[in-house]
């Protein structure tokens, strides 16, 4: 039997051991969640350092300074806007625990530290190639950069305040109708809108798709990237005008009317727009290396989750607005892919599913109001009344 003084000695020793364990654990950093490198599940910085294999991944970390050499990261008096360093802790000072991020021209005004020194300590997400930079673990040629505390491609930007309501009497002729009668009534309401020239679309999109957190930028549809309004054009990493209802599906090109209808025209990255081409919409395929979260194969394109409903509602609008009168094409949804130049777009069952999974948000409502009030003076009924999609199809 253990004597009392031995028992006290044992308990005292046990308490010391426990205290040492607790104090040691206090200095162990929290484990980083293991992401898969997608936008919705980004790599930690430590994961990006361990996977320098030229793959395209999204990394999230804290801005800790600007790398100027392999083992040098400055934390003030930044020399330029060309690079930044990320770490899993905002107070990290060991360069071995950092990933060096190259900043392309289109992002320097937003993420360069010389221009934005207050960015230090903030968490950001970056999509790029995991490859050496400054002969150090790096992330090169980014295609998307966003402040993690702000809006992201998986959480579409919304107007800070609820958009103003509209006069519901606009839809009076459609009330109480269903099926084909509802479709016809809505067509008559939104028909004969004010048409823009294709050149005028450039400036219109700079307003309808403006980043609510940065009035100098637009949000790109498929990548979700916030990009300078002035970088519109045809060069790599510029943005251009995407016809969500592919203009070859009905062969209307860029003619005034369906070819310039900004209810379905959106800013997109040039190369991503090219990849989408005239594909119908459906689930599946391989993930796009630049527009992560988007998938495609030989006959279809699946947009990222945050805009699936937006895409569906734009196509619903087109199928109601263009019914073959006044010399316009008669556009219809069907349940096929590979529609080619026929005036059809699919896949209707999938679009209806996306419509339900990604409901209308303030971003869409605000955009709808701007188009109605300032440009075309007609509305997308399926943003105002989402329930009508199932009433018709």
C-alpha positions as CSV (number, residue, x, y, z in Angstrom):
1,X,0.0,0.0,0.0
2,X,1.4,3.4,-1.0
3,X,2.3,5.7,1.9
4,X,0.7,9.1,2.2
5,X,3.9,11.1,1.5
6,X,4.6,8.9,-1.5
7,X,1.1,9.5,-2.8
8,X,1.5,13.2,-2.5
9,X,4.8,13.0,-4.3
10,X,3.2,11.0,-7.1
11,X,0.3,13.5,-7.4
12,X,2.7,16.4,-7.5
13,X,4.8,14.8,-10.2
14,X,1.7,14.0,-12.2
15,X,0.5,17.6,-11.9
16,X,3.9,18.8,-13.2
17,X,3.6,16.5,-16.2
18,X,0.1,17.7,-17.0
19,X,1.2,21.3,-16.8
20,X,4.1,20.6,-19.1
21,X,1.8,18.9,-21.7
22,X,-0.7,21.8,-21.6
23,X,2.0,24.4,-21.9
24,X,3.6,22.6,-24.8
25,X,0.3,22.2,-26.6
26,X,-0.3,25.9,-26.3
27,X,2.7,26.5,-28.6
28,X,1.6,24.0,-31.2
29,X,-0.1,25.9,-34.1
30,X,-3.6,24.9,-35.1
31,X,-3.6,22.4,-37.8
32,X,-4.6,23.8,-41.2
33,X,-7.7,22.3,-42.8
34,X,-6.8,20.1,-45.7
35,X,-8.4,21.5,-48.8
36,X,-8.5,20.0,-52.3
37,X,-7.2,23.2,-54.0
38,X,-10.6,24.2,-55.4
39,X,-12.0,27.7,-54.8
40,X,-14.5,26.4,-52.3
41,X,-11.9,24.2,-50.5
42,X,-8.5,26.0,-51.0
43,X,-5.1,24.7,-50.1
44,X,-3.5,26.1,-47.0
45,X,-0.1,27.7,-47.6
46,X,1.7,24.6,-46.1
47,X,-0.2,22.4,-48.7
48,X,0.9,24.7,-51.5
49,X,4.5,24.5,-50.4
50,X,4.3,20.7,-50.4
51,X,2.7,20.5,-53.9
52,X,5.0,22.5,-56.1
53,X,4.0,20.5,-59.2
54,X,2.8,23.1,-61.7
55,X,-0.9,22.2,-61.0
56,X,-3.6,24.9,-61.1
57,X,-4.9,25.3,-57.5
58,X,-6.5,27.9,-55.2
59,X,-4.5,28.8,-52.1
60,X,-5.7,30.8,-49.1
61,X,-3.4,32.6,-46.7
62,X,-2.5,35.8,-45.0
63,X,-0.5,38.5,-46.7
64,X,2.8,38.9,-44.8
65,X,4.9,41.0,-47.1
66,X,6.6,41.3,-50.5
67,X,9.3,38.9,-51.5
68,X,12.3,40.6,-53.1
69,X,14.7,37.6,-53.0
70,X,14.7,33.9,-52.2
71,X,15.0,34.4,-48.5
72,X,13.9,38.1,-48.2
73,X,10.4,39.3,-47.6
74,X,10.0,43.0,-46.8
75,X,7.1,44.2,-44.6
76,X,7.1,47.9,-45.3
77,X,8.4,50.4,-47.9
78,X,7.3,48.0,-50.7
79,X,9.3,48.6,-53.9
80,X,6.5,47.8,-56.4
81,X,3.3,45.9,-56.9
82,X,4.7,42.7,-58.6
83,X,4.6,40.1,-55.8
84,X,3.4,39.2,-52.3
85,X,4.0,36.5,-49.8
86,X,1.3,34.4,-48.1
87,X,1.5,32.4,-44.9
88,X,-0.9,30.4,-42.7
89,X,-0.4,32.9,-39.9
90,X,-0.5,36.7,-40.2
91,X,2.5,37.0,-37.9
92,X,4.7,34.5,-39.8
93,X,8.3,35.6,-40.3
94,X,10.1,32.4,-41.5
95,X,10.2,32.6,-45.3
96,X,10.3,28.7,-45.4
97,X,6.7,28.8,-44.3
98,X,5.6,31.2,-47.0
99,X,4.5,30.9,-50.6
100,X,5.5,33.7,-53.0
101,X,2.7,34.9,-55.3
102,X,3.4,36.5,-58.6
103,X,0.9,39.4,-59.3
104,X,-0.1,39.8,-63.0
105,X,-0.7,43.2,-64.5
106,X,-4.5,43.0,-64.2
107,X,-4.4,42.5,-60.4
108,X,-1.6,44.9,-59.4
109,X,-3.9,47.8,-58.7
110,X,-5.9,45.7,-56.2
111,X,-3.2,43.4,-54.7
112,X,0.1,45.1,-55.1
113,X,1.5,46.1,-51.7
114,X,3.1,49.4,-52.8
115,X,-0.4,50.6,-53.9
116,X,-2.3,48.7,-51.1
117,X,0.0,48.5,-48.1
118,X,-3.0,47.9,-45.8
119,X,-3.5,44.5,-47.4
120,X,-0.8,43.2,-45.1
121,X,-2.4,40.9,-42.5
122,X,-5.5,40.2,-44.6
123,X,-6.5,36.8,-45.8
124,X,-6.8,36.3,-49.6
125,X,-7.5,33.5,-52.0
126,X,-5.4,33.1,-55.1
127,X,-5.8,30.7,-58.0
128,X,-2.6,30.0,-60.0
129,X,0.1,27.5,-60.9
130,X,2.1,26.0,-58.1
131,X,5.6,26.6,-59.4
132,X,8.8,28.1,-58.1
133,X,9.0,31.9,-57.9
134,X,12.2,33.7,-56.8
135,X,13.7,30.2,-56.6
136,X,11.2,29.6,-53.7
137,X,7.9,27.8,-53.3
138,X,5.5,29.9,-55.4
139,X,2.2,30.5,-57.0
140,X,2.6,31.9,-60.6
141,X,0.3,33.4,-63.2
142,X,-2.8,33.9,-61.1
143,X,-6.1,33.8,-62.8
144,X,-8.2,34.8,-59.7
145,X,-7.4,36.8,-56.6
146,X,-10.0,37.8,-54.0
147,X,-10.0,39.0,-50.4
148,X,-11.2,36.0,-48.4
149,X,-13.1,38.3,-46.1
150,X,-15.0,39.8,-49.0
151,X,-17.1,38.4,-51.7
152,X,-15.8,35.4,-53.7
153,X,-16.7,33.5,-56.8
154,X,-18.5,31.0,-54.6
155,X,-20.4,33.7,-52.9
156,X,-21.6,36.1,-55.6
157,X,-21.2,39.8,-54.8
158,X,-24.5,41.4,-53.8
159,X,-25.5,45.0,-53.6
160,X,-24.8,46.3,-50.0
161,X,-28.5,47.3,-49.7
162,X,-31.6,45.6,-51.0
163,X,-32.3,46.8,-54.6
164,X,-35.4,49.0,-54.9
165,X,-38.7,47.2,-55.6
166,X,-40.4,47.7,-59.0
167,X,-44.1,48.3,-59.9
168,X,-45.7,44.8,-59.9
169,X,-48.4,46.2,-62.3
170,X,-45.8,45.6,-65.0
171,X,-46.8,41.9,-64.9
172,X,-50.6,42.4,-64.6
173,X,-51.3,40.8,-68.0
174,X,-49.6,37.6,-66.9
175,X,-51.4,37.2,-63.5
176,X,-53.4,34.0,-63.2
177,X,-52.0,32.4,-66.3
178,X,-50.0,29.1,-66.6
179,X,-48.3,27.1,-69.3
180,X,-48.3,28.4,-72.9
181,X,-50.7,31.3,-72.0
182,X,-48.3,32.5,-69.4
183,X,-45.4,32.3,-71.8
184,X,-47.2,34.3,-74.4
185,X,-48.3,36.9,-71.9
186,X,-44.7,37.4,-70.6
187,X,-43.4,37.6,-74.2
188,X,-45.8,40.4,-75.0
189,X,-44.8,42.2,-71.8
190,X,-41.0,42.1,-72.4
191,X,-41.1,42.3,-76.2
192,X,-40.0,45.4,-78.2
193,X,-37.3,46.5,-75.8
194,X,-34.9,49.3,-76.5
195,X,-32.1,47.7,-78.5
196,X,-28.4,48.5,-78.0
197,X,-25.6,48.4,-80.6
198,X,-22.9,45.7,-80.0
199,X,-20.4,48.5,-79.3
200,X,-22.7,50.0,-76.7
201,X,-22.8,46.6,-74.9
202,X,-19.2,47.3,-73.6
203,X,-20.2,50.3,-71.6
204,X,-23.5,48.8,-70.5
205,X,-21.7,45.8,-69.0
206,X,-19.4,48.0,-67.0
207,X,-22.5,49.3,-65.2
208,X,-24.7,46.1,-65.0
209,X,-21.8,43.9,-63.8
210,X,-19.9,46.4,-61.7
211,X,-18.2,44.9,-58.6
212,X,-20.2,46.4,-55.7
213,X,-17.0,46.4,-53.6
214,X,-14.8,48.2,-56.3
215,X,-16.5,50.6,-58.7
216,X,-13.5,50.4,-61.0
217,X,-14.1,46.7,-61.7
218,X,-16.6,44.2,-63.2
219,X,-17.2,40.7,-62.0
220,X,-16.5,38.0,-64.6
221,X,-19.3,35.4,-64.9
222,X,-17.5,32.0,-65.0
223,X,-14.3,32.8,-63.0
224,X,-16.0,35.2,-60.5
225,X,-12.9,37.4,-60.9
226,X,-13.1,41.1,-60.1
227,X,-11.3,42.8,-63.0
228,X,-10.6,46.3,-64.1
229,X,-13.3,47.7,-66.4
230,X,-10.5,49.1,-68.7
231,X,-9.1,45.6,-69.5
232,X,-11.9,44.7,-72.0
233,X,-10.7,43.5,-75.3
234,X,-9.4,40.4,-77.0
235,X,-6.0,39.8,-75.4
236,X,-5.2,37.0,-72.9
237,X,-6.7,37.8,-69.5
238,X,-8.8,40.6,-71.0
239,X,-12.6,40.3,-70.5
240,X,-15.1,40.2,-73.4
241,X,-18.8,39.8,-74.1
242,X,-20.1,36.3,-73.5
243,X,-23.4,35.3,-75.1
244,X,-24.9,33.0,-72.5
245,X,-27.4,31.8,-75.1
246,X,-24.8,30.9,-77.6
247,X,-25.2,33.2,-80.6
248,X,-24.8,30.3,-83.0
249,X,-27.9,28.6,-81.5
250,X,-30.3,30.4,-83.9
251,X,-27.5,32.0,-85.9
252,X,-28.3,35.5,-84.8
253,X,-24.6,36.6,-84.4
254,X,-24.2,40.1,-82.9
255,X,-27.2,41.6,-84.6
256,X,-29.2,44.1,-82.6
257,X,-31.8,42.3,-80.7
258,X,-30.8,38.8,-79.4
259,X,-27.2,39.5,-80.3
260,X,-27.0,42.6,-78.1
261,X,-29.5,41.7,-75.4
262,X,-27.7,42.4,-72.2
263,X,-30.1,40.2,-70.2
264,X,-27.9,37.3,-71.4
265,X,-24.6,39.1,-72.2
266,X,-22.0,39.0,-69.4
267,X,-18.3,39.9,-69.0
268,X,-16.1,36.8,-69.1
269,X,-12.4,36.0,-69.4
270,X,-11.4,35.8,-73.0
271,X,-9.9,32.3,-73.0
272,X,-12.7,30.9,-70.7
273,X,-15.2,32.4,-73.1
274,X,-13.4,30.6,-75.9
275,X,-13.5,27.3,-74.0
276,X,-17.2,27.5,-73.4
277,X,-17.7,28.4,-77.1
278,X,-21.3,27.4,-78.1
279,X,-21.6,24.4,-75.8
280,X,-25.0,23.6,-74.3
281,X,-25.4,23.5,-70.6
282,X,-25.3,20.2,-68.6
283,X,-23.6,18.6,-65.6
284,X,-20.2,16.9,-65.9
285,X,-16.9,17.0,-67.7
286,X,-13.4,18.0,-66.7
287,X,-12.7,21.0,-64.5
288,X,-11.5,24.0,-66.4
289,X,-7.9,24.9,-65.3
290,X,-8.5,28.6,-65.3
291,X,-12.1,28.8,-64.3
292,X,-12.1,26.4,-61.3
293,X,-15.5,25.1,-60.4
294,X,-16.6,25.1,-64.1
295,X,-16.6,21.7,-65.9
296,X,-16.9,20.9,-69.6
297,X,-16.6,18.2,-72.2
298,X,-17.2,17.9,-76.0
299,X,-20.9,18.8,-75.8
300,X,-21.6,20.7,-72.6
301,X,-20.5,23.3,-70.1
302,X,-21.3,23.3,-66.3
303,X,-20.8,26.7,-64.7
304,X,-19.7,27.2,-61.1
305,X,-22.3,26.6,-58.5
306,X,-22.7,30.3,-57.6
307,X,-24.0,31.2,-61.1
308,X,-25.9,28.1,-62.1
309,X,-29.2,29.7,-61.4
310,X,-28.2,32.9,-63.1
311,X,-27.4,31.0,-66.3
312,X,-30.7,29.2,-66.2
313,X,-32.7,32.3,-65.7
314,X,-30.9,34.1,-68.6
315,X,-31.8,31.2,-70.9
316,X,-35.4,31.2,-69.6
317,X,-35.6,34.9,-70.5
318,X,-34.3,34.3,-74.0
319,X,-36.7,31.5,-74.7
320,X,-39.7,33.8,-73.8
321,X,-38.4,37.1,-75.3
322,X,-37.6,35.7,-78.8
323,X,-40.7,34.0,-80.3
324,X,-40.1,34.5,-84.0
325,X,-42.1,37.7,-84.5
326,X,-40.7,41.0,-86.0
327,X,-38.2,39.0,-88.0
328,X,-36.5,37.7,-84.8
329,X,-35.4,34.1,-84.3
330,X,-37.8,31.7,-82.4
331,X,-35.6,30.4,-79.5
332,X,-36.7,27.4,-77.5
333,X,-35.3,25.3,-74.7
334,X,-35.0,21.5,-75.2
335,X,-33.6,18.6,-73.3
336,X,-30.7,18.0,-75.6
337,X,-27.0,18.9,-76.0
338,X,-25.2,19.3,-79.4
339,X,-27.9,21.7,-80.6
340,X,-25.5,23.3,-83.0
341,X,-26.9,26.1,-85.1
342,X,-30.5,25.1,-84.5
343,X,-32.4,27.8,-82.4
344,X,-32.5,25.5,-79.4
345,X,-30.6,25.4,-76.1
346,X,-30.3,22.7,-73.5
347,X,-30.4,21.0,-71.2
348,X,-33.8,22.1,-70.0
349,X,-34.2,19.6,-67.1
350,X,-30.7,20.5,-65.8
351,X,-31.4,24.3,-66.1
352,X,-34.6,23.9,-64.0
353,X,-32.6,22.0,-61.4
354,X,-30.0,24.8,-61.3
355,X,-32.7,27.4,-61.1
356,X,-33.9,25.7,-57.8
357,X,-30.5,25.0,-56.4
358,X,-29.1,28.6,-56.9
359,X,-32.0,30.9,-56.1
360,X,-32.2,34.6,-57.1
361,X,-30.0,37.0,-55.1
362,X,-29.7,40.7,-54.8
363,X,-26.9,40.7,-57.4
364,X,-29.4,39.5,-60.1
365,X,-32.2,41.8,-58.8
366,X,-29.9,44.8,-59.0
367,X,-28.7,43.9,-62.5
368,X,-32.3,43.4,-63.6
369,X,-33.3,46.8,-62.3
370,X,-30.4,48.6,-64.0
371,X,-31.2,47.0,-67.4
372,X,-34.9,47.9,-67.0
373,X,-34.4,51.5,-65.8
374,X,-31.3,52.6,-67.8
375,X,-30.9,50.5,-70.9
376,X,-33.5,48.1,-72.4
377,X,-36.6,49.0,-70.4
378,X,-37.7,45.4,-70.1
379,X,-37.2,42.9,-67.3
380,X,-36.3,39.2,-66.8
381,X,-39.5,37.8,-65.4
382,X,-37.8,34.8,-63.9
383,X,-35.7,37.0,-61.6
384,X,-38.9,38.8,-60.4
385,X,-41.0,35.6,-60.3
386,X,-38.9,32.5,-60.1
387,X,-42.0,30.3,-59.7
388,X,-43.0,31.0,-63.3
389,X,-40.2,28.8,-64.7
390,X,-42.0,25.6,-63.5
391,X,-45.4,27.0,-64.6
392,X,-44.1,27.2,-68.2
393,X,-41.7,24.2,-68.4
